[in-house]
Amino acid sequence: MKLVGFFNRDGGTFKTTDMPAYEKRAEAAFREAGHDFDAIVFSGKEIVPAMERAAKRDDIDGIVAGGGDGTISAAASIAWKNGIALGVVPAGTMNLFARSLRVPLDIWQALDVLASGEVDNVDIASANGRPFIHQFSAGLHARMVRYRNAYSYRSRLGKIRASTKAALGVIFNPPEFEVEFEAIGMRERRRVSAISVSNNPFGENALLYADNLRSGELGFYTANPLKPLGVARLAIDMLRGKVRENADVMVMHPAEVHLHFPKLRSKANCVMDGELLPLERDVSIRLHPGELKVLVKQGLAAQVNADERREPAA
């Protein structure tokens, strides 16, 4: 394959990595596996425009993106829109999409796995036409991200500390708002503290990422109006990977969901793949089954298919 690697030197792990050495190792790994591969290191501000330019070339089969979840989300959007493959090098704090794809979290090991891997097709979702690979959310999560962004941090540890402070702030000041939703033939209006729509349902893990990106379903979650104690209980269940067991959470698995916010505040926000954005009054969220091409470990697609076939019997 003809591939180009884009590595965000401002990504968490890359900040403390010898990037010239990593660039050379990446080129060696992919070329030894038979690929036509060039790697380029960019700053966070430069990397997205560079990926967009490369994706429009006629001779490119795919891009390999290294960075945090924001960089990977942007790369997935570009790959999807241009019909090319995406390889993910997890160099961020959470690396949620890489976890879903079962890419090694060690950035050096990831190179060898991707270079010797295969192309698979996974699901991607969109909200009002804007693609996302992890989740769209409003309410608790959006408020936490807004609080976190008010703190300054320069490292992965600093981001974790800021997130912890923000989470405590949300526990003692949870939001409450009205939403109308339509999904699976059901139309309902309710008052909630949180909404989350994920690209495939969340697995039973503390970080809330999908274990399977090929189910053809969204994960649609709403939380009833919560007081501080209720938010704390929800946070504990999230850490236990037991969100579905929380009595205040409603869970559905539609392929499409339409949201309407009848009393939308002018400064209301949502979060898409970690990015804080203005919340629109009407949001249509769709799943696009199997439309994103990704590089995964050799044999993983067959293994996942076999696991899925065993699930009903289990």
C-alpha positions as CSV (number, residue, x, y, z in Angstrom):
1,M,0.0,0.0,0.0
2,K,1.0,3.6,-0.5
3,L,0.8,5.1,3.0
4,V,1.8,8.4,4.6
5,G,2.4,8.7,8.4
6,F,1.4,11.9,10.2
7,F,2.7,12.1,13.8
8,N,1.6,14.9,16.1
9,R,4.6,15.9,18.2
10,D,2.3,17.7,20.6
11,G,0.5,14.5,21.4
12,G,0.9,13.2,25.0
13,T,3.4,10.4,24.5
14,F,5.2,12.0,21.6
15,K,6.1,15.0,23.8
16,T,8.7,12.8,25.5
17,T,9.7,10.7,22.4
18,D,12.7,11.1,20.2
19,M,10.6,12.0,17.2
20,P,13.4,11.8,14.5
21,A,14.2,8.2,15.8
22,Y,10.5,7.3,15.8
23,E,10.1,8.7,12.3
24,K,12.9,6.5,11.0
25,R,11.6,3.4,12.9
26,A,8.1,3.9,11.4
27,E,9.5,4.1,7.9
28,A,11.7,1.0,8.4
29,A,8.8,-1.0,9.8
30,F,6.4,-0.2,7.0
31,R,8.9,-0.5,4.2
32,E,10.2,-3.9,5.5
33,A,6.5,-5.1,5.4
34,G,6.4,-4.1,1.7
35,H,4.6,-0.8,1.9
36,D,5.5,2.5,0.2
37,F,5.7,4.7,3.3
38,D,6.9,8.1,4.3
39,A,6.5,9.6,7.8
40,I,6.3,13.3,8.7
41,V,6.2,14.9,12.1
42,F,3.9,17.9,12.5
43,S,2.8,20.3,15.3
44,G,-0.8,20.0,16.5
45,K,-1.9,23.0,14.4
46,E,-0.3,21.7,11.2
47,I,-1.3,18.1,11.2
48,V,-5.0,18.2,10.2
49,P,-4.5,20.4,7.1
50,A,-1.6,18.2,6.1
51,M,-3.7,15.1,6.3
52,E,-6.5,16.7,4.3
53,R,-4.1,17.6,1.5
54,A,-2.6,14.1,1.4
55,A,-6.0,12.4,1.4
56,K,-6.9,14.1,-1.8
57,R,-4.0,12.7,-3.7
58,D,-4.8,10.0,-6.3
59,D,-1.9,7.8,-5.3
60,I,-2.6,7.4,-1.6
61,D,-4.2,4.2,-0.2
62,G,-4.2,5.3,3.4
63,I,-2.8,7.5,6.2
64,V,-1.3,6.4,9.5
65,A,-2.0,9.0,12.2
66,G,-0.2,9.3,15.6
67,G,-1.5,11.5,18.3
68,G,-4.3,11.9,20.9
69,D,-8.0,11.2,20.5
70,G,-8.5,14.6,18.8
71,T,-5.9,13.9,16.1
72,I,-7.3,10.4,15.6
73,S,-10.9,11.6,15.3
74,A,-9.8,14.2,12.7
75,A,-7.9,11.5,10.8
76,A,-10.8,9.1,10.8
77,S,-13.1,11.9,9.4
78,I,-10.6,12.6,6.6
79,A,-10.1,8.9,5.8
80,W,-13.9,8.2,5.7
81,K,-14.7,11.2,3.5
82,N,-11.9,10.2,1.0
83,G,-12.5,6.5,1.1
84,I,-8.9,5.6,2.2
85,A,-7.6,3.4,5.1
86,L,-6.6,4.7,8.5
87,G,-3.8,3.3,10.8
88,V,-3.9,4.5,14.4
89,V,-0.8,5.0,16.5
90,P,-2.0,5.7,20.1
91,A,0.0,8.6,21.5
92,G,-2.7,10.4,23.6
93,T,-4.1,10.2,27.1
94,M,-7.0,7.8,26.7
95,N,-6.5,6.4,23.2
96,L,-10.1,5.2,23.0
97,F,-10.4,4.4,19.3
98,A,-7.1,2.5,19.4
99,R,-8.4,0.4,22.3
100,S,-11.5,-0.4,20.4
101,L,-9.4,-1.5,17.4
102,R,-7.1,-3.5,19.8
103,V,-4.0,-1.7,18.7
104,P,-1.1,-2.0,21.2
105,L,-0.9,1.1,23.4
106,D,2.9,1.0,23.1
107,I,3.7,3.4,20.3
108,W,6.7,1.3,19.1
109,Q,4.8,-2.0,19.1
110,A,1.9,-0.4,17.3
111,L,4.1,0.3,14.3
112,D,4.9,-3.4,13.8
113,V,1.3,-4.5,14.2
114,L,0.0,-1.9,11.7
115,A,2.8,-2.6,9.2
116,S,2.1,-6.3,9.1
117,G,-1.7,-5.9,9.6
118,E,-4.7,-6.0,7.3
119,V,-7.5,-3.6,6.2
120,D,-10.8,-4.1,8.0
121,N,-14.1,-2.2,7.8
122,V,-15.7,-0.7,10.9
123,D,-18.6,1.6,11.8
124,I,-18.4,5.3,12.0
125,A,-21.2,7.7,13.2
126,S,-22.2,11.3,12.4
127,A,-24.1,14.1,14.1
128,N,-25.7,16.5,11.6
129,G,-23.3,15.2,9.0
130,R,-20.2,15.7,11.2
131,P,-18.4,12.3,11.7
132,F,-17.3,10.9,15.1
133,I,-15.7,7.7,16.1
134,H,-16.3,7.7,19.9
135,Q,-19.3,9.7,21.1
136,F,-21.6,12.7,21.0
137,S,-22.7,13.9,24.5
138,A,-24.5,16.7,26.2
139,G,-25.1,17.6,29.8
140,L,-22.7,16.1,32.4
141,H,-19.9,15.4,30.1
142,A,-20.1,18.7,28.3
143,R,-20.1,20.6,31.6
144,M,-17.1,18.6,32.8
145,V,-15.1,19.3,29.6
146,R,-16.0,23.0,29.9
147,Y,-14.8,23.0,33.5
148,R,-11.6,21.1,32.5
149,N,-10.8,23.6,29.7
150,A,-10.8,26.4,32.3
151,Y,-7.7,24.8,33.9
152,S,-4.2,25.1,32.4
153,Y,-2.2,21.9,31.9
154,R,0.8,20.9,29.8
155,S,1.2,17.2,30.4
156,R,-0.8,14.0,30.4
157,L,-0.7,14.0,34.2
158,G,-1.8,17.6,34.2
159,K,-4.8,16.8,32.0
160,I,-5.8,13.9,34.4
161,R,-5.6,16.3,37.4
162,A,-7.7,18.9,35.5
163,S,-10.3,16.3,34.6
164,T,-10.5,15.1,38.2
165,K,-11.1,18.7,39.4
166,A,-13.7,19.2,36.7
167,A,-15.5,16.0,37.6
168,L,-15.8,17.0,41.2
169,G,-17.2,20.4,40.1
170,V,-19.9,18.7,38.0
171,I,-20.8,16.4,40.9
172,F,-21.7,19.4,43.0
173,N,-23.4,21.3,40.2
174,P,-25.1,18.8,37.8
175,P,-27.0,20.2,34.8
176,E,-30.7,19.5,34.1
177,F,-32.5,20.1,30.8
178,E,-35.3,18.9,28.5
179,V,-34.9,16.8,25.4
180,E,-37.2,15.2,22.9
181,F,-35.8,12.1,21.2
182,E,-37.0,9.7,18.4
183,A,-35.4,6.3,18.0
184,I,-36.6,2.8,17.0
185,G,-40.1,4.1,16.4
186,M,-40.3,5.6,19.9
187,R,-40.8,9.3,20.5
188,E,-40.5,10.8,24.0
189,R,-39.9,14.0,25.9
190,R,-38.0,13.8,29.2
191,R,-35.9,15.8,31.6
192,V,-32.3,14.6,31.9
193,S,-28.9,15.4,33.3
194,A,-26.9,13.7,30.5
195,I,-27.2,12.3,27.0
196,S,-24.6,10.2,25.3
197,V,-24.7,8.6,21.8
198,S,-21.7,6.4,21.0
199,N,-20.4,4.8,17.9
200,N,-21.4,1.2,18.8
201,P,-22.4,0.5,22.4
202,F,-19.9,0.9,25.2
203,G,-18.3,-2.2,26.5
204,E,-17.9,-3.0,30.2
205,N,-14.9,-0.9,30.9
206,A,-14.1,2.2,33.0
207,L,-13.1,4.4,30.0
208,L,-16.4,3.8,28.1
209,Y,-15.2,2.7,24.7
210,A,-16.8,0.2,22.4
211,D,-15.4,-3.4,22.5
212,N,-16.9,-4.0,19.0
213,L,-17.0,-1.5,16.2
214,R,-18.9,-3.7,13.8
215,S,-22.3,-4.2,15.5
216,G,-24.2,-1.8,13.3
217,E,-25.8,-0.1,16.3
218,L,-25.4,3.2,18.2
219,G,-25.3,3.2,22.0
220,F,-27.9,5.7,23.2
221,Y,-27.8,6.6,26.9
222,T,-29.8,9.1,28.9
223,A,-29.5,9.8,32.7
224,N,-32.5,11.1,34.7
225,P,-32.2,14.4,36.5
226,L,-29.5,13.8,39.2
227,K,-28.5,15.4,42.5
228,P,-24.9,15.3,43.7
229,L,-25.3,11.9,45.3
230,G,-26.8,10.5,42.1
231,V,-23.9,11.9,40.0
232,A,-21.4,10.3,42.4
233,R,-23.2,6.9,42.1
234,L,-23.2,7.2,38.3
235,A,-19.4,8.0,38.3
236,I,-18.8,4.9,40.5
237,D,-20.7,2.7,38.1
238,M,-18.8,4.2,35.2
239,L,-15.5,3.3,36.9
240,R,-16.8,-0.2,37.4
241,G,-17.9,-0.5,33.8
242,K,-21.5,-1.0,35.0
243,V,-23.3,2.0,33.5
244,R,-26.2,-0.3,32.3
245,E,-26.8,-1.4,35.9
246,N,-27.5,2.2,37.1
247,A,-31.2,2.7,37.8
248,D,-31.1,6.3,36.5
249,V,-29.7,5.3,33.1
250,M,-31.8,4.4,30.0
251,V,-30.1,2.4,27.3
252,M,-31.1,1.9,23.7
253,H,-29.3,0.5,20.6
254,P,-30.7,2.3,17.6
255,A,-29.1,2.8,14.2
256,E,-30.3,6.4,14.1
257,V,-31.6,8.9,16.8
258,H,-33.0,12.4,16.4
259,L,-32.7,14.9,19.3
260,H,-34.6,18.1,19.9
261,F,-33.8,20.5,22.7
262,P,-36.9,22.7,23.1
263,K,-35.4,25.1,25.7
264,L,-31.9,25.4,24.4
265,R,-29.7,28.0,26.1
266,S,-27.7,30.2,23.9
267,K,-24.4,29.1,25.3
268,A,-25.2,25.4,25.6
269,N,-22.5,23.0,24.6
270,C,-22.0,19.4,23.4
271,V,-18.9,17.2,23.1
272,M,-17.9,15.3,20.0
273,D,-14.9,13.0,20.4
274,G,-13.6,15.2,23.2
275,E,-14.1,18.6,21.5
276,L,-16.4,21.1,23.1
277,L,-18.8,22.5,20.5
278,P,-22.0,24.7,20.4
279,L,-25.1,22.5,20.9
280,E,-27.6,22.8,18.0
281,R,-31.4,22.7,18.8
282,D,-31.9,19.7,16.5
283,V,-29.3,16.9,16.1
284,S,-29.7,13.9,13.8
285,I,-27.2,11.1,14.6
286,R,-26.7,8.2,12.3
287,L,-24.5,5.1,12.2
288,H,-22.6,4.3,8.9
289,P,-22.0,0.6,9.2
290,G,-18.7,-0.6,7.8
291,E,-17.8,2.6,6.0
292,L,-14.5,3.3,7.7
293,K,-11.5,1.4,6.5
294,V,-8.8,0.7,9.2
295,L,-5.6,-1.1,9.6
296,V,-5.8,-3.8,12.3
297,K,-3.7,-6.7,13.5
298,Q,-3.4,-9.5,10.9
299,G,-6.2,-12.1,11.6
300,L,-8.2,-9.8,14.0
301,A,-11.2,-9.4,11.7
302,A,-11.6,-13.2,11.5
303,Q,-11.2,-13.5,15.2
304,V,-13.8,-10.9,16.0
305,N,-16.2,-12.5,13.6
306,A,-15.7,-15.9,15.3
307,D,-16.2,-14.2,18.8
308,E,-19.5,-12.7,17.6
309,R,-20.8,-16.0,16.3
310,R,-20.1,-17.5,19.7
311,E,-21.9,-14.8,21.7
312,P,-25.5,-16.0,21.2
313,A,-24.5,-19.5,22.5
314,A,-22.8,-17.9,25.5
